[in-house]
Amino acid sequence: MSSPAVPASASPSLLRHRIAVRRALLRWFRTHRRALPWRETPSLYGTVVSEFMLQQTQVKTVLPYFARWLVQFPDFAALAAAPEATVVKAWEGLGYYSRARNLHRLAQAVAARPAPPRTAVEWQELPGVGPYTGAAIASIGCGDPAACVDGNVVRVLARLTATARSFPAGGAAVKHFGPLAIELLDTKHPGAFNEAMMELGATVCLPRAPRCPDCPLARWCAGKAAGNPERFPRIARTKTERRLVWRVWCEHKGTLLLHRADARSRRLAGLCELPAAGQLGIDEKALRSKPTLLVRRRGITHHLIEERIVAVPHSDFAAPGEPGELLWVSLGDLEKTTLSGPHRRWVREILELRIL
């Protein structure tokens, strides 16, 4: 099978000088890379855990979770043997909980094998591992010459090549730049090269105000030569949708009413949150006159969600109107209950305000 064609926008100078590009990038990475725990004490297991945690989550958020995780689950065998509820509880606050469940299932699959997978293709056979994650784990943890292409790498390659093409979404851009990433990859040091490309995008080739004077690849960058690297990449922005969600705070005899998501829920299976009005059969209009305890806004993908938490007596609601389970949890047991990250913060805020 022939290799995918390198984008026509690829700079001839970039490809002609690919060896110099690799050397310059790796030299910069050795000196300027961030001291991250999965780099300072590298292991295949640590690479897998960090890659799962870093999916759609910032490094600064991941750092304390990663440290605690390796204490609680030091290797594939320990993670595989843990109950799923314990694993999900340890993940509490990182969001996208399907990652925790997939990581748990992956550990069980690895623990059952005589040896872990070695190639990106083999890793992609395991739960939660797509093309990017498979390439990252295999190249960094196993030395497999697989190219990683994430949003940071897309930005670097789009600017190096001054690619003016517009992409309808990030996935289309990843597919477009994949062949070029393969051409540039240092197959002798694939893990370090992939990390260096991602590090460059995360710390120097920034979405806004890129630090071009600090870039080791500036001499080969067509975007910089054109005078406006921020023009690239050109990826259509998804329109933001606004939503208002009414949440109910209901206490009764020292307990708080929570809603546990149905096991079929893709994002929150088994996790507890403050119930939404519809889950209690309450008309949202009836809540407008209730005392508002807290108003919080958050973004999830392309949704901007405003959540209003109102105090409602337990006599005001009927049977649940959605799949899931309503449960009364003792206020003293809330810390032991697995809540989604935002709801954990909101519950604590309301309880602290009440004490004050």
Secondary structure as UniProt FT lines:
FT   TURN            8..9
FT   HELIX           12..16
FT   HELIX           18..32
FT   HELIX           37..40
FT   HELIX           44..53
FT   TURN            54..56
FT   HELIX           59..72
FT   HELIX           76..81
FT   HELIX           84..91
FT   TURN            92..93
FT   HELIX           98..111
FT   HELIX           120..123
FT   TURN            124..125
FT   TURN            127..128
FT   HELIX           131..142
FT   HELIX           151..161
FT   STRAND          166..167
FT   HELIX           170..184
FT   TURN            187..188
FT   HELIX           190..203
FT   HELIX           212..214
FT   TURN            216..217
FT   HELIX           218..220
FT   HELIX           222..225
FT   TURN            226..227
FT   HELIX           229..231
FT   STRAND          234..235
FT   STRAND          241..249
FT   STRAND          251..252
FT   TURN            253..254
FT   STRAND          255..260
FT   TURN            263..264
FT   TURN            266..270
FT   STRAND          272..273
FT   HELIX           277..280
FT   HELIX           284..287
FT   TURN            288..289
FT   STRAND          292..300
FT   TURN            301..302
FT   STRAND          303..311
FT   HELIX           314..316
FT   STRAND          325..330
FT   HELIX           331..336
FT   HELIX           341..355
//
